[in-house]
Amino acid sequence: MILLHKPSGTERLLRGHHGDPSGGIISPDERWAICGGKGVELHFIADHLSREFLENSDIHAMRWESPQGVRILVDPWSDQNVTWRLDIESLHLTKICDGPDLRTKPYRED
């Protein structure tokens, strides 16, 4: 994953990502960045530190909730369809709920 600083044009290689990325979020204060795909990678930008979560899960979507939280949806078309919340400060992953269960419904890009 490459992080691009648009004003200066500088690039920084954070780390290789397993599989195709499904999305990413950069915190409003640019302290951390998170990327989902095959698992989730959290990068603390200034500290050059990173952590991996849900390594064997196919991440479908992520949503910023607060400066300290991100909601993560694991593939709703699989039998592992779970919604998680990652607390950025404590690095604690909490299961929010199962589903939505879309295994019997056609795949849609929304």
C-alpha positions in Angstrom: 0.0 0.0 0.0 1.3 3.4 -0.9 0.3 6.5 0.9 0.4 9.7 -1.2 0.8 13.1 0.3 -1.1 15.2 -2.3 0.2 18.7 -1.6 3.9 17.6 -1.9 3.5 14.6 -4.2 5.6 12.5 -1.9 4.9 8.8 -1.6 5.5 6.4 1.2 5.3 2.6 0.9 3.5 1.3 4.0 3.5 -2.4 3.3 2.3 -5.0 0.9 -1.4 -5.9 1.0 -2.6 -9.5 0.6 -5.2 -9.7 -2.2 -7.1 -6.9 -3.8 -7.9 -3.9 -1.5 -11.6 -3.3 -1.0 -11.2 0.1 0.5 -9.3 2.4 2.8 -9.8 5.2 5.3 -7.3 7.9 6.4 -8.2 9.5 9.8 -9.1 13.2 9.6 -5.9 14.1 11.5 -3.9 11.9 9.2 -2.5 10.0 12.3 -3.6 6.5 10.9 -4.7 4.8 7.8 -6.6 1.5 7.4 -6.9 -0.7 4.4 -9.2 -3.7 3.9 -9.2 -6.6 1.4 -8.0 -10.0 2.6 -7.9 -8.9 6.2 -7.4 -5.4 7.6 -4.2 -3.5 8.0 -4.0 -0.5 10.3 -1.0 1.9 9.9 0.1 4.5 12.4 1.6 6.9 9.9 4.1 9.0 11.9 5.2 6.0 14.0 5.8 3.7 11.1 3.9 1.0 13.0 1.2 -1.4 11.6 -1.1 -4.1 12.8 -3.2 -6.8 11.1 -6.7 -7.9 12.0 -9.1 -10.5 10.6 -6.3 -11.9 8.4 -8.4 -14.7 6.8 -11.5 -12.6 6.2 -12.7 -11.0 3.0 -13.5 -7.4 3.9 -16.4 -6.0 2.0 -16.7 -2.5 3.4 -15.4 -0.2 6.2 -16.9 3.0 7.7 -15.3 5.7 9.9 -17.3 6.0 13.1 -15.2 8.4 15.2 -11.6 9.4 15.6 -11.1 6.2 17.5 -13.4 3.7 15.7 -13.9 2.0 12.4 -16.8 -0.4 11.5 -15.8 -3.3 9.4 -18.2 -5.6 7.4 -16.9 -9.0 6.5 -18.2 -10.5 3.2 -22.0 -10.6 3.7 -22.3 -13.3 0.9 -20.2 -15.8 2.9 -20.9 -17.8 6.0 -18.5 -15.5 7.9 -20.7 -12.5 7.5 -20.0 -10.4 10.6 -19.8 -6.7 11.4 -16.9 -5.6 13.7 -15.8 -2.4 15.4 -12.1 -1.7 15.7 -11.1 0.7 18.4 -8.0 2.5 17.1 -6.6 3.6 20.5 -6.9 0.2 22.3 -6.6 -2.0 19.2 -9.6 -3.9 20.5 -11.8 -5.6 18.0 -15.5 -6.1 19.1 -18.1 -8.1 17.2 -21.1 -5.8 16.7 -23.5 -8.3 15.1 -23.9 -11.2 12.6 -24.9 -10.4 9.1 -26.4 -9.1 7.1 -26.9 -12.5 5.6 -27.0 -12.1 1.8 -25.9 -15.6 0.9 -29.2 -16.3 -0.9 -29.3 -12.9 -2.7 -27.4 -11.9 -5.9 -24.2 -9.9 -5.5 -24.6 -6.1 -5.9 -22.0 -3.3 -5.9 -23.8 -1.0 -3.5 
